[in-house]
Amino acid sequence: MASVRAARLVHLLKGKSAGLIQTFQGRTSFGRNVFGCPSRWQSSMSAWVIDQYGTNEVLRPSQEVPVPAVTSATEVMIKVHAASLNPLDIAMRGGYGAKLLQLRRSPVSVKDRPEFPLILGRDVSGVVVDCGSGVTHFSPGDEVWAAVPPWKQGSLAEFVTLTEYEVCHKPKLLSHTEAASIPYVASTALSALVNAGGLCRDSSSNKRVLIIGGSGGVGTFSIQLLKAWGAHVTVTCSHNAEGLVRGLGADEVVDYTAGDPAGHLEVMEKFDVILDNIGEDTEEWAMGLLKPWSGSKYVTLVTPLLLNTDSMGLLEGTLNAGCSLQTKAIQNIISRGVFYRWGFYAPDGPALDEIRNLVDAGKILPVVEAQFPFTQVPQAFQKLEQGHARGKTVVRVAEDDDMQAEELVQSIRTETPESEQEVQETVKQN
Ligand SMILES: NC(=O)c1ccc[n+]([C@@H]2O[C@H](COP(=O)([O-])OP(=O)(O)OC[C@H]3O[C@@H](n4cnc5c(N)ncnc54)[C@H](OP(=O)(O)O)[C@@H]3O)[C@@H](O)[C@H]2O)c1
């Protein structure tokens, strides 16, 4: 346990020295009244909402958003302590996926669940405040984390309500701010690597995996997960991210900004799985890097499905995307003997249990690049929109509570003299 804490501290020190951790303090732009639990007469809460799609100007703070009450037996209501942003939030703010997501929200009639006001934010770390009568795994007061599905109201709000299946107990040794950086990228990486890539804890030790785009949210998480599972991991990233991805365990790193990443990768031993977080022209050069006729798989997270349904409509867009996927899958299996697949985020609370265990064992660390207070959600969006992410951007929603929790976490991390000594030794070695 002591070495776990030492590793974690060294990681944070490295992050700080590399200028990776920034804190943005700001003035409250709307008077908030954060409660442990919505009182019986509280019917509205604070949230950042959008009432139309567009640029950052559409983000609006509101104190009049209805509290998302528990309405079914399997739901839990969570008081949000921290949320984090993903590229999907920027895209959804602009209307990405609107048609398909609205169909998922209201399959029968749009009146069931109006599109606006819409709350963005896909990650939550917080505390359970209410449970439906059939909830068996959670009770009020439990600290939890979850990835909020894009068809549900998001976590840039005081409260969010999810089904029990979507929620998991939070890692004990992470603050809410740290914990909020993980669930959405973890759920996406698990879905892509396990469901599409065919990897798992027990089958990865002799596998060579290439992660295209290793320095962002999905990449920094995937490197750690694959290393925890024993895989050999090669990563492409910018020159100035090499220290970060190596620190997370990457075995080999290719700087794509130096030009011709394909050329550098072609001289390496071929790969069993490629996880593509970038898209662009990657497909054109990456398929030849896979081992032919041995079950190897290329999985891309950048798919045209939602763009197609937005521009062509639900039926034509889905059919078009399906045909494109089938065509590429058939071409690649016939001509190269490799599988071509699309990866998608999938809600899976129980899968986050495995991630919690890896986090509590010190095998997966949160990579928080920037933090913003709840009053500065537009600034957090701006930061993300600038690109060049190095891990995640987190929004602290319930600041006061979190400061106390942070102190508690810090005291747990440094509670034994042995661990402090080991921390010092590890720091010296690094
Ligand atoms: N299908 C799904 O369900 C799903 C779910 C989650 C995410 N996604 C998608 O997956 C992608 C990755 O997500 P994320 O959260 O990791 O994004 P992110 O946090 O924005 O990270 C992207 C990273 O890629 C780096 N990069 C940019 N161009 C690159 C290139 N040509 N080669 C290598 N690295 C490059 C960026 O840094 P530099 O620019 O400084 O190099 C940045 O670190 C996004 O497109 C996202 O929309 C899809």
The ligand as an SDF file (V2000), in Angstrom:
LIG
                    3D

 48 52  0  0  0  0  0  0  0  0999 V2000
  -17.2620    6.5320  -30.0850 N   0  0  0  0  0  0  0  0  0  0  0  0
  -17.4170    6.8720  -28.8100 C   0  0  0  0  0  0  0  0  0  0  0  0
  -18.3610    6.4160  -28.1260 O   0  0  0  0  0  0  0  0  0  0  0  0
  -16.3990    7.7840  -28.1760 C   0  0  0  0  0  0  0  0  0  0  0  0
  -16.3250    7.8840  -26.7870 C   0  0  0  0  0  0  0  0  0  0  0  0
  -15.3320    8.6920  -26.2310 C   0  0  0  0  0  0  0  0  0  0  0  0
  -14.4730    9.4100  -27.0790 C   0  0  0  0  0  0  0  0  0  0  0  0
  -14.6440    9.3060  -28.4270 N   0  0  0  0  0  0  0  0  0  0  0  0
  -13.7510   10.0450  -29.3360 C   0  0  0  0  0  0  0  0  0  0  0  0
  -12.4420    9.5350  -29.1510 O   0  0  0  0  0  0  0  0  0  0  0  0
  -11.5030   10.5700  -29.4000 C   0  0  0  0  0  0  0  0  0  0  0  0
  -10.5220   10.6270  -28.2190 C   0  0  0  0  0  0  0  0  0  0  0  0
  -11.2030   11.0620  -27.0610 O   0  0  0  0  0  0  0  0  0  0  0  0
  -10.3920   11.7340  -25.8670 P   0  0  0  0  0  0  0  0  0  0  0  0
  -11.3490   11.9890  -24.7780 O   0  0  0  0  0  0  0  0  0  0  0  0
   -9.1730   10.9600  -25.5940 O   0  0  0  0  0  0  0  0  0  0  0  0
   -9.9540   13.1250  -26.5920 O   0  0  0  0  0  0  0  0  0  0  0  0
   -8.9470   14.2130  -26.0370 P   0  0  0  0  0  0  0  0  0  0  0  0
   -8.8950   14.1240  -24.5560 O   0  0  0  0  0  0  0  0  0  0  0  0
   -9.3130   15.4780  -26.6990 O   0  0  0  0  0  0  0  0  0  0  0  0
   -7.5010   13.7090  -26.5710 O   0  0  0  0  0  0  0  0  0  0  0  0
   -7.0840   13.7420  -27.8840 C   0  0  0  0  0  0  0  0  0  0  0  0
   -5.5500   13.6380  -27.8420 C   0  0  0  0  0  0  0  0  0  0  0  0
   -5.0250   13.3040  -29.1180 O   0  0  0  0  0  0  0  0  0  0  0  0
   -3.8420   14.0780  -29.3610 C   0  0  0  0  0  0  0  0  0  0  0  0
   -3.6910   14.1310  -30.8230 N   0  0  0  0  0  0  0  0  0  0  0  0
   -4.2690   14.9950  -31.6950 C   0  0  0  0  0  0  0  0  0  0  0  0
   -3.9520   14.6630  -32.9600 N   0  0  0  0  0  0  0  0  0  0  0  0
   -3.1720   13.5510  -32.8790 C   0  0  0  0  0  0  0  0  0  0  0  0
   -2.5560   12.7120  -33.8540 C   0  0  0  0  0  0  0  0  0  0  0  0
   -2.6790   12.9480  -35.1770 N   0  0  0  0  0  0  0  0  0  0  0  0
   -1.8470   11.6420  -33.4260 N   0  0  0  0  0  0  0  0  0  0  0  0
   -1.7280   11.3580  -32.0970 C   0  0  0  0  0  0  0  0  0  0  0  0
   -2.2890   12.1320  -31.1260 N   0  0  0  0  0  0  0  0  0  0  0  0
   -3.0080   13.2030  -31.5270 C   0  0  0  0  0  0  0  0  0  0  0  0
   -4.1350   15.3990  -28.6790 C   0  0  0  0  0  0  0  0  0  0  0  0
   -2.9530   16.1070  -28.2870 O   0  0  0  0  0  0  0  0  0  0  0  0
   -2.0540   16.9210  -29.3530 P   0  0  0  0  0  0  0  0  0  0  0  0
   -2.9950   17.6150  -30.3060 O   0  0  0  0  0  0  0  0  0  0  0  0
   -1.2860   17.9120  -28.5260 O   0  0  0  0  0  0  0  0  0  0  0  0
   -1.1730   15.9110  -30.0070 O   0  0  0  0  0  0  0  0  0  0  0  0
   -4.8670   14.9430  -27.4240 C   0  0  0  0  0  0  0  0  0  0  0  0
   -3.9760   14.6490  -26.3900 O   0  0  0  0  0  0  0  0  0  0  0  0
  -12.2990   11.8590  -29.5820 C   0  0  0  0  0  0  0  0  0  0  0  0
  -12.4450   12.0810  -30.9720 O   0  0  0  0  0  0  0  0  0  0  0  0
  -13.6490   11.5160  -29.0030 C   0  0  0  0  0  0  0  0  0  0  0  0
  -14.6910   12.2610  -29.5800 O   0  0  0  0  0  0  0  0  0  0  0  0
  -15.5670    8.5150  -28.9940 C   0  0  0  0  0  0  0  0  0  0  0  0
  1  2  1  0
  2  3  2  0
  2  4  1  0
  4  5  1  0
  4 48  2  0
  5  6  2  0
  6  7  1  0
  7  8  2  0
  8  9  1  0
  8 48  1  0
  9 10  1  0
  9 46  1  0
 10 11  1  0
 11 12  1  0
 11 44  1  0
 12 13  1  0
 13 14  1  0
 14 15  2  0
 14 16  1  0
 14 17  1  0
 17 18  1  0
 18 19  2  0
 18 20  1  0
 18 21  1  0
 21 22  1  0
 22 23  1  0
 23 24  1  0
 23 42  1  0
 24 25  1  0
 25 26  1  0
 25 36  1  0
 26 27  1  0
 26 35  1  0
 27 28  2  0
 28 29  1  0
 29 30  1  0
 29 35  2  0
 30 31  1  0
 30 32  2  0
 32 33  1  0
 33 34  2  0
 34 35  1  0
 36 37  1  0
 36 42  1  0
 37 38  1  0
 38 39  2  0
 38 40  1  0
 38 41  1  0
 42 43  1  0
 44 45  1  0
 44 46  1  0
 46 47  1  0
M  CHG  2   8   1  16  -1
M  END
$$$$
